[in-house]
Amino acid sequence: MQTFDKPPWYRDGIFFSCSKCSSCCRGESGYVFLSREDAQRLGDSCDLKLEEFIQTYCRWVDDGAEKLLSLKEKSSYDCIFWKNGCSVYKNRPLQCRTYPFWPSMLESKEIWAETSSSCPGVKSKKLKSFLYIQKLVKLEKRWKCMIKSALNEL
C-alpha cells in the first residue's frame, strides 16, 4: 500500500510581507552564512575583490564538523551591513532573502506564530502562495549545500 505525506499546513499560502524592521538583523548574536555566490555578489556591491571582502566583512565559524563563512557582526550584534536598514538589501545573502521561510520555521503553525513575536511581517495581509513558499524552501535547501561547497572553492 502506498503512503502519502500529509500536505503542509501552509498549502493555502501564508501571510507575509517584509516590513524592513530589521529585527532579524539586529541585537542578537547569530550567523549569516555565505555561499561563494553570496560573497562574490556582496564583494562586487562593495567594489572589493572576493579576498578583500572576506577579510573585511567575514569570519570563519567552526560548526564542529567544518568551518563555514559568515558575515561579521558589530559589537552590538547588529549585522555588519545594518546602517538604519540593510545597506546591501538588493544584494543580501540568500539566507536573508529566504527568511522567514526556513524549513525549521515552517514545521508547524505554532512555530510560525511564534515567529510573529519577532517578525512583524508575519502579521501582514499579503498572501504568499504555496508555490512561492516552496520555491524559497528549495532555494534555502540548495543554499545549505552551497555554503558547504564554498569551503572547497575559497
C-alpha positions in Angstrom: 0.0 0.0 0.0 1.3 3.4 -1.0 1.5 6.1 1.7 1.3 9.9 1.0 2.8 12.7 3.1 0.3 14.9 4.7 0.1 18.3 2.9 2.0 21.1 4.7 -0.1 23.3 7.0 0.7 26.2 4.7 -0.7 24.6 1.5 -3.2 27.5 1.1 -0.4 30.1 1.5 0.9 32.3 4.3 0.5 35.9 5.0 3.9 37.7 5.0 5.4 40.9 3.8 8.8 42.2 4.9 8.3 45.4 6.8 12.1 46.1 6.7 12.0 46.5 10.5 15.5 44.9 10.8 14.5 42.7 13.8 16.2 39.8 12.1 19.4 41.8 11.6 19.9 43.3 14.9 20.5 42.8 18.6 21.1 39.1 18.8 24.2 37.1 18.1 23.9 34.8 15.2 25.4 33.7 11.9 24.7 34.8 8.3 26.4 32.0 6.4 27.5 32.8 2.9 27.9 30.7 -0.3 30.6 31.7 -2.7 28.0 33.4 -4.8 26.8 35.4 -1.9 30.3 36.5 -1.0 31.1 37.4 -4.6 27.8 39.4 -5.1 28.4 41.3 -1.8 32.0 41.9 -2.7 31.1 43.3 -6.1 28.5 45.5 -4.5 31.2 46.9 -2.1 33.7 47.3 -5.0 36.0 44.7 -3.4 37.7 41.6 -4.7 36.5 38.4 -3.1 39.5 38.0 -0.9 39.3 41.6 0.3 35.6 41.3 1.0 36.2 38.1 3.1 39.0 39.7 5.0 37.0 42.9 5.8 33.4 41.6 6.3 33.6 37.9 7.1 34.7 35.4 9.7 35.2 31.6 9.6 32.9 29.7 12.0 33.7 26.2 13.2 30.4 24.2 13.4 32.1 21.2 14.8 32.4 19.4 11.5 33.9 22.1 9.3 34.5 25.8 9.0 31.8 28.0 7.4 32.0 31.5 6.1 29.8 34.0 7.9 29.3 37.8 8.0 30.9 39.5 10.9 28.7 41.3 13.5 29.1 44.6 15.1 29.8 44.7 18.9 26.0 45.4 19.4 25.4 42.1 17.5 23.9 44.0 14.6 24.7 42.8 11.1 27.8 44.4 9.8 25.7 45.8 6.9 23.0 47.3 9.1 23.0 51.1 8.9 19.5 52.4 9.6 18.4 49.5 7.4 20.1 46.9 5.3 22.8 48.7 3.2 23.0 45.7 0.9 19.3 44.8 0.6 19.3 44.3 -3.2 22.4 42.0 -2.8 21.7 40.5 0.6 22.7 36.8 1.1 20.3 34.0 0.3 19.9 33.2 4.0 18.4 36.7 4.4 16.4 36.5 1.2 14.6 33.4 2.3 13.9 34.5 5.9 11.4 33.6 7.5 10.6 30.8 5.0 13.2 28.4 6.5 12.1 24.7 7.0 12.6 25.0 10.7 10.1 27.9 10.9 7.6 26.2 8.7 7.4 23.0 10.7 4.1 24.0 12.3 1.5 26.8 12.6 2.6 27.2 16.2 6.3 27.8 15.3 5.2 30.2 12.5 3.0 32.1 15.1 6.0 32.3 17.5 7.9 33.9 14.7 5.4 36.8 14.7 6.7 38.0 18.1 10.0 39.0 16.5 8.9 39.5 12.8 6.0 41.9 12.2 5.9 40.9 8.5 4.3 37.6 9.6 1.2 39.6 10.7 0.8 41.3 7.3 -2.2 40.9 5.0 -0.2 40.0 1.9 -0.6 36.3 0.9 2.4 34.4 -0.3 1.3 31.3 -2.3 2.3 27.7 -1.6 4.4 27.7 -4.8 6.3 30.9 -3.7 7.0 29.3 -0.3 8.1 26.0 -1.9 10.5 27.9 -4.2 12.1 29.6 -1.2 12.3 26.4 0.8 14.1 24.7 -2.2 16.4 27.7 -2.5 17.2 27.5 1.2 18.0 23.8 1.0 20.1 24.3 -2.1 21.9 27.2 -0.3 22.8 24.9 2.6 24.7 22.7 0.1 26.3 25.7 -1.5 27.7 27.1 1.8 29.4 23.8 2.4 30.8 23.6 -1.1 32.0 27.2 -0.8 34.8 25.9 1.5 36.3 24.0 -1.3 36.2 27.0 -3.6 37.6 29.7 -1.3 
